[in-house]
Amino acid sequence: MSQHFSTESQRFAHRLRLIMRAAGHPLSPTLVANEFNLRYWGDGITVHAARNWLNGISLPKSDKLRVLAMWLQVKPQDLLFGLDAKPAMMGVEERPEHNALTLADEYMLEKYHALSHDYQRMVKEMVAALYVLMQQDSQAAQSQGTHEAGTPPMTPDSQPK
């Protein structure tokens, strides 16, 4: 049986409730407000605003829609327009195609761009240092993997005489 929703905010509310149920969340305005406010860097929302979203009275603005979608791990356009026939799996972020950015990546970049030049430089230096550490760990693991694969490490006692 097809349901008819007269306004875009009612269609949004229907999709929001479906996605929340699929994720195992109760349809609680308090839960929505709390989870949203944990993730949003601006002024949070009230329980009343969350109730309006759930009841189809109002729509979140685009910045709030992105945070709501990030919490529910769906695309913002899926919440707003229902473009995908099947919503993304709840609780599982799909592996990005090639070098595509995930919603979490986009959110992180948005916050990075808001940083001062000095803080951006610090982030770049930290990422570079972490990359070097990762390479060192990878080389150490490969070296250890070779030894574990049947090639004993050379020690002073095992060197040919």
C-alpha positions, -999 to +999 in steps of 0.1 A: +000+000+000+015+033-011+014+062+013+009+097+000+027+126+017+016+161+008+048+180+015+085+175+011+090+177+048+065+149+053+084+128+027+117+136+045+102+126+078+090+093+064+125+085+050+141+096+083+119+073+103+125+044+079+163+048+081+162+052+119+142+020+123+165+001+099+194+012+120+177-001+151+171+034+166+139+042+185+119+071+169+128+095+197+133+132+193+155+132+223+178+106+208+179+125+175+188+158+192+214+142+214+231+122+186+230+153+163+244+176+190+273+153+196+284+156+160+275+192+151+300+219+157+276+248+156+246+256+179+229+224+186+192+216+180+164+213+205+143+183+211+115+203+196+134+208+163+141+171+162+104+163+168+096+187+139+119+167+116+104+134+127+068+146+123+073+163+089+068+198+101+101+211+090+133+202+071+168+205+084+191+230+066+218+216+044+246+217+071+223+199+096+212+174+070+248+164+063+254+158+100+222+139+104+231+117+074+266+111+088+251+099+121+228+075+102+255+066+077+235+074+046+239+099+019+223+133+025+204+131-008+189+097+003+174+114+033+162+145+014+152+130-020+152+092-016+172+088-048+186+054-040+160+026-041+179+009-013+194+029+015+231+022+024+236-005+049+233+009+084+264+009+105+287+000+075+304+026+055+308+014+019+343+012+006+349+042-016+353+038-053+389+044-063+397+077-046+361+089-039+356+107-006+332+093+019+308+116+038+332+114+068+361+124+046+341+154+033+332+164+068+368+162+080+380+183+050+353+209+057+366+212+093+402+212+080+395+242+056+380+261+085+414+259+104+439+287+104+469+283+081+492+274+110+468+246+122+465+233+086+503+231+085+503+212+117+478+187+104+498+182+072+529+176+093+511+151+115+497+132+084+532+131+069+547+117+102+519+091+105+526+081+069+563+076+076+554+055+107+530+034+087+557+028+061+582+018+088+556-006+104+549-021+070+585-027+062+590-042+097+560-065+092+573-076+058+607-082+072+592-102+100+569-121+076+600-132+056+616-146+087+583-164+097+580-178+062+608-202+067+639-180+062+656-177+095+671-143+104+709-140+101+725-141+135+762-142+144+758-179+152+740-188+120+763-170+095+782-193+072+818-200+083 
